[in-house]
């Protein structure tokens, strides 16, 4: 597969992150195989998560092809980049085509990235995982690499404007791969994956080097860490309202626009 967009995009991102003095900590990148196929699975707290995971994977000289919703590829700004970097569009009403494309890429030795929560977690806790990652890994007999990310929500997430202020800390942690057997129960594999990422997320949250600056700056912390983010129940209600509005043809009731999230 010819790549004339991926590397320049990564290099541009590196320059932007450096100019903004964003401190991106990459933990245990050795768990990402330096060669060969892998399913890279990450929690989802912000619109730029995919960019930070790509940045982290580049420390292993790996390109991660993310599965992202189809509308991102039609966007006049993100579309050319997504297509040029050979990410995989997902039509949520008919996802079999994207699944086949991901299988093909894995069988050719690519690393495929997924956000199994499907949408950003407004509560900044782990939402229920979809089964797609486990199914891909079992169909191709490749490892699943769990990834946890934290801090990216402070830059751009649902219900918040893009904030490019300097001196933000972002942590991307890789975990020990899972190697599910072909006949393993897909739901059990997914639950194990979710538990691993939840544990990793707890660890990087605990070690995160920055604290809220004042009472109003507690919005990016989940409630169980003393923050003012929506509870999981409140977040689920907001997601349901957004889905209903989308199906009815109205705009997101929370005033969000997702230019780059899966």
C-alpha positions as CSV (number, residue, x, y, z in Angstrom):
1,X,0.0,0.0,0.0
2,X,1.5,3.3,-1.1
3,X,1.8,5.9,1.7
4,X,2.5,9.5,0.7
5,X,0.3,11.1,3.3
6,X,0.7,9.1,6.6
7,X,4.3,10.0,7.5
8,X,4.0,13.8,6.6
9,X,0.8,13.9,8.7
10,X,2.6,12.3,11.7
11,X,5.5,14.7,11.3
12,X,3.2,17.7,11.2
13,X,1.5,16.4,14.3
14,X,4.8,16.1,16.1
15,X,5.7,19.7,15.2
16,X,2.3,20.9,16.4
17,X,2.5,18.9,19.7
18,X,6.0,20.3,20.3
19,X,5.0,23.9,19.5
20,X,2.1,23.6,21.9
21,X,4.4,22.0,24.5
22,X,2.1,19.1,24.9
23,X,3.8,16.5,27.1
24,X,2.9,13.2,25.5
25,X,4.0,10.2,27.6
26,X,4.1,6.9,25.9
27,X,4.1,3.9,28.3
28,X,5.3,0.4,27.4
29,X,5.3,0.8,23.6
30,X,7.2,-2.5,23.4
31,X,3.8,-4.3,23.7
32,X,2.9,-3.1,20.2
33,X,4.6,-5.5,17.8
34,X,7.2,-3.8,15.6
35,X,6.0,-5.9,12.6
36,X,3.0,-8.0,11.7
37,X,-0.7,-7.7,12.1
38,X,-2.4,-6.5,15.3
39,X,-5.8,-5.2,16.4
40,X,-5.1,-2.0,18.5
41,X,-7.9,-1.2,20.9
42,X,-8.3,2.0,22.8
43,X,-10.7,3.7,25.2
44,X,-12.2,6.9,23.8
45,X,-12.2,10.2,25.7
46,X,-11.6,12.9,23.0
47,X,-11.8,13.6,19.3
48,X,-8.0,13.6,18.9
49,X,-7.4,10.2,20.5
50,X,-6.6,8.6,17.2
51,X,-3.9,11.2,16.5
52,X,-2.2,10.6,19.9
53,X,-2.3,6.8,19.4
54,X,-0.8,7.2,15.9
55,X,1.9,9.4,17.4
56,X,2.6,6.8,20.1
57,X,2.6,3.9,17.6
58,X,5.1,5.8,15.5
59,X,7.7,5.3,18.2
60,X,7.6,1.7,17.0
61,X,7.5,2.9,13.4
62,X,4.0,1.4,13.1
63,X,1.1,2.9,11.1
64,X,-2.3,2.2,12.6
65,X,-5.2,2.2,10.2
66,X,-8.3,3.3,12.3
67,X,-11.8,2.3,11.6
68,X,-13.9,5.5,11.8
69,X,-17.4,6.5,11.0
70,X,-18.1,7.2,7.3
71,X,-19.1,10.8,7.7
72,X,-15.5,11.7,8.8
73,X,-14.3,10.7,5.3
74,X,-16.9,13.0,3.7
75,X,-15.8,16.0,5.8
76,X,-13.9,18.5,3.6
77,X,-11.1,18.9,6.2
78,X,-10.6,15.5,7.7
79,X,-11.7,13.5,4.6
80,X,-8.6,13.9,2.5
81,X,-6.3,13.0,5.4
82,X,-8.4,10.0,6.4
83,X,-8.4,8.7,2.9
84,X,-4.8,9.5,2.3
85,X,-3.8,7.7,5.5
86,X,-5.8,4.6,4.4
87,X,-8.1,4.6,7.4
88,X,-11.2,2.5,7.0
89,X,-14.7,4.1,6.8
90,X,-17.5,2.4,8.7
91,X,-21.1,2.6,7.7
92,X,-22.9,1.9,11.0
93,X,-26.0,0.8,9.2
94,X,-24.0,-1.8,7.1
95,X,-20.7,-2.5,8.8
96,X,-19.9,-5.8,7.0
97,X,-17.9,-4.0,4.2
98,X,-15.6,-2.3,6.8
99,X,-15.2,-5.6,8.6
100,X,-14.1,-7.3,5.4
101,X,-11.7,-4.4,4.6
102,X,-10.2,-4.7,8.1
103,X,-9.8,-8.4,7.7
104,X,-8.0,-7.9,4.4
105,X,-5.6,-5.3,6.0
106,X,-4.8,-7.6,8.9
107,X,-4.0,-10.4,6.6
108,X,-1.6,-8.2,4.8
109,X,0.2,-7.4,8.1
110,X,-1.4,-4.1,9.0
111,X,-2.2,-2.8,12.5
112,X,-5.9,-1.9,12.7
113,X,-7.2,0.5,15.3
114,X,-10.6,0.5,16.9
115,X,-12.5,2.4,19.6
116,X,-14.8,-0.4,20.9
117,X,-17.0,2.0,22.9
118,X,-18.0,3.4,19.4
119,X,-18.4,6.9,20.7
120,X,-16.6,9.2,23.1
121,X,-17.3,8.4,26.8
122,X,-18.8,11.6,28.2
123,X,-18.2,10.3,31.7
124,X,-14.6,9.6,31.0
125,X,-15.1,6.1,32.3
126,X,-15.1,2.8,30.3
127,X,-18.4,2.3,28.4
128,X,-19.6,-1.1,27.2
129,X,-17.4,-2.5,24.5
130,X,-18.7,-3.7,21.1
131,X,-17.5,-7.1,20.0
132,X,-15.8,-6.1,16.7
133,X,-12.2,-6.1,18.0
134,X,-12.5,-9.7,19.4
135,X,-14.2,-10.9,16.2
136,X,-11.4,-9.4,14.0
137,X,-8.7,-10.9,16.1
138,X,-10.4,-14.3,16.2
139,X,-11.1,-14.3,12.5
140,X,-7.4,-13.6,11.6
141,X,-5.7,-15.1,14.7
142,X,-3.7,-11.9,15.4
143,X,-3.1,-10.3,18.8
144,X,-5.2,-7.6,20.4
145,X,-3.1,-4.8,21.8
146,X,-5.0,-2.9,24.6
147,X,-4.3,0.9,24.8
148,X,-5.4,3.4,27.4
149,X,-5.4,7.1,26.8
150,X,-5.9,10.0,29.2
151,X,-5.7,13.8,29.0
152,X,-6.7,14.2,25.4
153,X,-10.2,15.2,26.5
154,X,-8.8,18.5,27.9
155,X,-8.0,19.5,24.3
156,X,-11.2,18.5,22.4
157,X,-14.1,16.4,23.5
158,X,-17.9,16.3,23.4
159,X,-19.6,19.4,24.6
160,X,-16.3,21.4,24.8
161,X,-14.7,23.7,22.3
162,X,-11.2,23.0,20.9
163,X,-8.6,24.2,23.4
164,X,-5.1,24.4,22.1
165,X,-3.6,26.0,25.2
166,X,0.0,25.0,25.9
167,X,1.4,22.6,28.5
168,X,-1.1,19.8,28.4
169,X,-0.2,16.3,29.5
170,X,-1.4,13.3,27.5
171,X,-0.6,9.7,28.4
172,X,-0.9,6.8,26.0
173,X,-0.2,3.4,27.6
174,X,0.1,0.1,25.8
175,X,-0.7,-3.2,27.5
176,X,0.2,-6.8,27.1
177,X,-1.5,-8.3,24.0
178,X,-4.3,-10.8,24.2
179,X,-4.2,-13.8,21.9
180,X,-7.8,-15.1,21.8
181,X,-8.4,-18.6,20.5
182,X,-10.6,-18.9,17.4
183,X,-13.2,-20.8,19.4
184,X,-13.1,-18.6,22.5
185,X,-16.4,-17.0,23.6
186,X,-16.3,-13.6,21.9
187,X,-18.2,-11.9,24.8
188,X,-15.7,-13.2,27.3
189,X,-12.8,-12.0,25.2
190,X,-14.4,-8.6,25.0
191,X,-15.0,-8.4,28.7
192,X,-11.4,-9.4,29.5
193,X,-10.2,-6.7,27.1
194,X,-12.5,-4.1,28.7
195,X,-11.2,-5.1,32.2
196,X,-7.6,-4.8,31.1
197,X,-8.1,-1.3,29.6
198,X,-10.1,-0.2,32.6
199,X,-7.2,-1.2,34.9
200,X,-4.7,0.5,32.7
201,X,-6.8,3.6,32.6
202,X,-7.0,3.7,36.4
203,X,-3.2,3.5,36.6
204,X,-2.5,6.4,34.2
205,X,-5.2,8.5,35.8
206,X,-3.5,7.9,39.2
207,X,-0.1,8.9,37.9
208,X,-1.4,11.8,35.7
209,X,0.9,14.8,36.4
210,X,-1.6,17.6,36.3
211,X,-4.5,18.6,38.5
212,X,-7.5,20.9,38.0
213,X,-6.5,24.5,38.4
214,X,-9.8,25.6,40.0
215,X,-13.3,24.4,40.7
216,X,-14.4,25.1,37.1
217,X,-11.5,23.0,35.8
218,X,-12.8,19.8,37.3
219,X,-15.0,19.1,34.3
220,X,-12.4,16.7,32.7
221,X,-12.4,14.4,35.7
222,X,-14.9,11.6,36.2
223,X,-17.1,11.8,39.3
224,X,-15.3,9.0,41.2
225,X,-12.1,11.1,41.0
226,X,-13.8,14.2,42.3
227,X,-14.7,15.7,38.9
228,X,-17.8,17.2,37.5
229,X,-18.1,15.1,34.3
230,X,-21.5,13.4,33.8
231,X,-22.0,10.2,35.7
232,X,-22.2,7.1,33.5
233,X,-26.0,7.1,33.8
234,X,-26.2,10.8,32.8
235,X,-23.8,10.2,29.9
236,X,-25.9,7.3,28.7
237,X,-29.0,9.5,28.7
238,X,-27.1,12.2,26.7
239,X,-26.0,9.5,24.2
240,X,-29.5,8.3,23.8
241,X,-30.8,11.8,23.2
242,X,-28.1,12.4,20.6
243,X,-28.9,9.1,18.8
244,X,-32.6,10.0,18.8
245,X,-31.9,13.4,17.4
246,X,-29.6,12.0,14.7
247,X,-32.2,9.5,13.6
248,X,-34.9,12.2,13.5
249,X,-32.6,14.4,11.3
250,X,-32.0,17.0,14.0
251,X,-28.7,18.2,15.3
252,X,-27.0,16.8,18.4
253,X,-28.9,18.2,21.3
254,X,-25.7,18.8,23.2
255,X,-24.4,21.0,20.5
256,X,-21.6,18.6,19.5
257,X,-20.0,18.0,16.1
258,X,-17.7,15.1,15.7
259,X,-15.1,15.8,13.0
260,X,-12.8,13.0,13.7
261,X,-14.1,10.5,16.1
262,X,-15.2,6.9,15.6
